[in-house]
Amino acid sequence: MGYNEHGTTPPKDAVVYHGLNDTGDHVYYFSPEASTIAIATRAFHTFDVTQCAEKPNLDGFEKVTIS
């Protein structure tokens, strides 16, 4: 998303998690703040995105570094 390129850091509440679901598919959870940034930068335009009605259980997921 280019934060480091501009000498800035992402907002504290902008977090992304990665994990695998029961069938082995990769799943990424974007916090509402991270999702807003991703939408504004068109980061999702090549992905099949499903919006969560509520925050999923992130046990076993790893926090992804946004840079």
Secondary structure in CASP SS format (residue, H / E / C, confidence):
PFRMAT SS
TARGET T0000
AUTHOR 0000-0000-0000
METHOD secondary structure of the structure
MODEL  1
M C 1.00
G C 1.00
Y C 1.00
N H 1.00
E H 1.00
H H 1.00
G C 1.00
T C 1.00
T C 1.00
P C 1.00
P C 1.00
K C 1.00
D C 1.00
A C 1.00
V C 1.00
V E 1.00
Y E 1.00
H E 1.00
G E 1.00
L E 1.00
N C 1.00
D C 1.00
T C 1.00
G C 1.00
D C 1.00
H E 1.00
V E 1.00
Y E 1.00
Y E 1.00
F E 1.00
S C 1.00
P H 1.00
E H 1.00
A H 1.00
S H 1.00
T H 1.00
I H 1.00
A H 1.00
I H 1.00
A H 1.00
T C 1.00
R C 1.00
A C 1.00
F C 1.00
H C 1.00
T C 1.00
F C 1.00
D C 1.00
V C 1.00
T C 1.00
Q C 1.00
C C 1.00
A C 1.00
E C 1.00
K C 1.00
P C 1.00
N C 1.00
L C 1.00
D C 1.00
G C 1.00
F C 1.00
E E 1.00
K E 1.00
V E 1.00
T C 1.00
I C 1.00
S C 1.00
END
